[in-house]
Amino acid sequence: MATTLTATYASAAAARNAHDDLIASGYPREKVFSQKDNPEIKVMSPRDTVREAREILDRHDPSKVTETETPD
């Protein structure tokens, strides 16, 4: 099982910064989803790296983060 984390931010700029931070930390681009003017980011993470992904998302002060279990 994998986990999809969805983080909502106050601005699209904060979401872009979180996206860039995830990529710089080694998350594959094909597992990190965002849209240009949408202040939301989704990252698909294996169970063993969910905590790390959550810490990266939290660095950018999201207003909300949800976790959803997804099949691999």
Steps between C-alpha positions, in 0.01 A plus 500: 500500500598858438366819651389809314557816700302806392609836639313827458690827532403866531668581170610335178854622576510300825376191313772547234764530774377176659506331158857616438606387850356151441683468166827627654459240776490220245129441439443404135326768292244245384386453863457872581198680354416870492336750270638843418242719677355247743624520861481122542764231460469121498782257557481122471731348756586144603404431861860513620549860381163653595645660813779665299256626234272640771793682663594657165141610436471639854810719449290716270216555749201331334150587621398133462664164427309178437633147461327238286608138463537402135589170331856474367 
